[in-house]
Structures are given as structure tokens and as C-alpha cells.
Amino acid sequence: MKKYDFFCAIKYGEVEKYLRGDVPYRKYYKSDFYIAYEPTETSEVIKEVFASEIENGVNVFLDTLLKMMEESAVNTYLVFDYLISLIYENKNIDIKPYKKEIEKLKIRLARCIMNFQDELKGEIIFPNGWNQINAWDDIQKRCDCELKRYLII
């Protein structure tokens, strides 16, 4: 993993590629015991974004997530993964200053999940070839009460 990927992604206008884990930005753990199948390790991306000293870097991250989720079921599912990771897995990151932006993200994400419901109930294939069968079930299992209030599930 390169330490300055987020900076490079902003510099080259490739933030969406960075968040999707497109080459050369994909983040994953190398191990003899684990094969990384996810498009990217979202919690590592989040740590890098919040640790960066890029002015408005977190806002660029959140704005790009808002844009991405509108494009496809794959991106919607990935943004869902980012949101869950941001809220629950990264306890050392202070998200309080971004509470309003995260709430906006939740509301729009719920709408996108409903818009892509049929595709999410089928198979979605990520650019790296990894597939998720019935992402809808995974969303229902991992969805928090607050997000469920926006969903009709």
C-alpha cells in the first residue's frame, strides 16, 4: 500500500478510481492464509483519507461517495461498505465534524439502495472480477437501525 495514494488520486482527478480500488490504488492485506477478494480495504482507505492533511480532503471523499452511489448497484454496495466501515469500524477517527454530511450520505444511500434493489438482489460484479451474490441480504444484515429507518425493507 502506498502512503500517498489519496493525495495522488486528488492530484490526478482519480478519487473515484481510488475509492473503487482500481489499479494502482487497490488496498488489501497480503497474506499466505487469506485471498483478498474485496475491491479494496475500505477501512484502510478511510484511515488514509482522515490522516491526510489535504485541505477539504474528507469533504472530497464524502462528495465522491455521494456521486458514486448514483452510478450503479456496484458503487452503491461499495458506498454502503464505506459507510458501515466509517461509522462502526474506525473508532479512532473523529467523524463528529462531518455529522451533517454523513446524514446526507445515509439518506441518499437509502434511496440508491432502493433504486438498485433488483440488481442488488441478483449478482453484482466488481471491476476486479469479485462477485457478490445477493448483496441485498448482506445490506439487510449489516444495516443499522438508523439507516433502516430510511429504507423500506
Residue pairs with C-beta under 8 A, 6 or more apart in sequence:
1 27
1 44
2 8
2 24
3 48
5 18
5 24
5 25
5 27
5 48
6 15
6 18
6 45
6 48
6 49
6 52
6 54
6 57
6 61
7 52
7 54
8 14
8 18
9 15
9 17
9 18
9 25
10 54
10 57
10 60
14 22
14 25
15 60
15 61
15 64
16 64
16 67
16 68
17 25
18 25
18 45
19 40
19 45
19 61
19 64
19 65
19 68
19 78
19 82
20 39
20 40
20 68
20 75
20 78
20 126
20 127
21 27
21 28
21 38
21 39
21 40
21 45
21 126
21 127
21 128
22 127
25 40
26 39
26 40
26 128
27 40
27 41
27 44
27 45
27 48
28 36
28 38
28 40
28 41
29 36
29 41
30 36
37 130
38 81
38 130
39 78
39 126
39 127
39 128
39 130
42 78
42 81
42 82
42 85
43 85
43 89
43 90
45 82
46 82
46 85
46 86
46 90
46 93
47 90
47 93
49 57
49 58
49 61
50 58
50 90
50 93
54 60
58 98
59 98
59 101
62 98
62 101
62 102
62 105
65 79
65 82
65 83
65 105
66 104
66 105
66 108
68 75
68 78
68 79
69 75
69 76
69 79
69 108
69 109
69 112
70 108
70 112
72 116
72 119
73 116
73 119
73 120
73 124
73 135
74 124
74 125
74 126
74 127
76 109
76 112
76 113
76 115
76 116
76 120
77 120
77 124
77 132
77 135
77 138
77 139
78 126
79 105
79 109
79 112
80 109
80 113
80 139
80 142
83 102
83 105
83 106
83 109
83 147
84 142
84 144
86 93
86 95
86 102
87 95
87 102
87 144
88 144
95 102
106 146
106 147
106 150
107 150
109 147
109 150
110 147
110 150
110 151
111 150
113 120
113 139
113 151
114 151
114 152
117 136
120 134
120 135
120 136
120 139
121 134
121 135
121 136
122 133
122 134
123 131
123 132
123 133
123 134
124 131
124 132
124 135
125 131
126 132
132 138
139 153
140 153
143 151
143 153
